[in-house]
Amino acid sequence: MRIDIVTPSRSQPRQSEYLARMISSVAQQKANRPIEFRILVGLDPGAAEPELPGGASPIALRFARGGMASQAAALNAALALADSDYIAFLEDDDSWSEGFCQSALDAMARVDADMHSSNQVVRDQEGKYLGISDFPTPSSWLIKAEACRRVGPMDVEYRYHLDHDWLGRAREQGLRRVHVMEQTAPRSPALLRDFRPILAIIARQGTPLVPIDKPLPLVHRIEHEYSGMMAISKGGAAEERSRLEKTALKAKYGRLPF
């Protein structure tokens, strides 16, 4: 089995450190069958390939440059190189626990899904636990390659909410998705609505929720000063751009796709 991992990587002070940690998390994956991984890194135009601490990567790497400076363009440049059985997305400042891929494959097989998503553990730059986010972040996506091609590339018109748009198009294309949550998450609709509203929205939009036998999610996200969500939280132009994108998404799909 071959899995191509599509990774956007923007130039910032800790780029090499984050990228090395992400690569290490891929190299440490344990599965019931051999998996050949390849990491496809999308960069901004003219950006230098980051140097990894310790030298060469234990996983095959290829770099590609987008036609413009944006996450969507970087992702699309890397995605164009993919030719595997499955396509995963993993941002350079995120990482996976060692059982992520096997868990994702098992969950997809359980409900005959084309795509996997999950919630994630959120920590700050120093590793302090901040909580669990239930948003189906791209770093939790594992998709059958044929299904991914049906949906197509990211829309470069979106700066912050390209993932919402891709999920909306995936639903339009009839992709079957499963969303995984930790074993301690509530199961009843009433408890989900009251305590985990994003999970409730995902379920209402038709995606089955499947628990894993782990107390925490298998995807790890870092909140840091260079992230898009941090830029939005500071207000100003980023917050306004986010608001306009959400308005456009609701007009396009009738709701914000989760």
WOFEN-V740350 format. One record per backbone hydrogen bond with DSSP energy under -1.0 kcal/mol. CO is the residue of the C=O (numbers start at 1). NH is the residue of the N-H. If there is no record, write none. Layout:
# WOFEN-V740350
{{CO/NH} {CO/NH}}
This chain:
# WOFEN-V740350
{{1/36} {2/85} {2/86} {3/38} {4/88} {5/40} {6/90} {7/42} {8/92} {12/15} {14/18} {15/19} {16/20} {17/21} {18/22} {19/23} {20/24} {21/25} {22/26} {23/27} {24/28} {26/29} {36/3} {38/5} {39/62} {40/7} {41/64} {42/9} {43/66} {44/47} {52/55} {60/39} {62/41} {64/43} {68/70} {70/74} {71/75} {72/76} {73/77} {74/78} {75/79} {76/80} {78/81} {79/82} {85/145} {86/4} {87/143} {88/6} {91/94} {95/220} {97/100} {98/30} {99/103} {100/104} {101/105} {102/106} {103/107} {104/108} {105/109} {106/110} {107/111} {108/113} {114/144} {115/178} {116/142} {117/180} {120/133} {121/221} {122/130} {122/131} {123/223} {124/127} {128/124} {131/122} {133/120} {135/137} {137/140} {138/141} {141/89} {142/116} {143/87} {144/148} {145/149} {146/150} {147/151} {148/152} {155/158} {161/165} {162/166} {163/167} {164/168} {165/169} {166/170} {167/171} {168/172} {169/173} {170/175} {171/174} {176/114} {176/115} {178/117} {179/210} {180/119} {181/212} {182/185} {188/192} {189/193} {190/194} {191/195} {192/196} {196/200} {197/201} {198/202} {199/203} {200/204} {201/205} {202/207} {203/206} {208/179} {210/181} {214/183} {218/97} {219/121} {220/95} {221/123} {224/227} {227/231} {228/232} {229/233} {232/235} {236/240} {237/241} {238/242} {239/243} {240/244} {241/245} {242/246} {243/247} {244/248} {245/249} {246/250} {247/251} {248/252} {249/253} {250/254}}
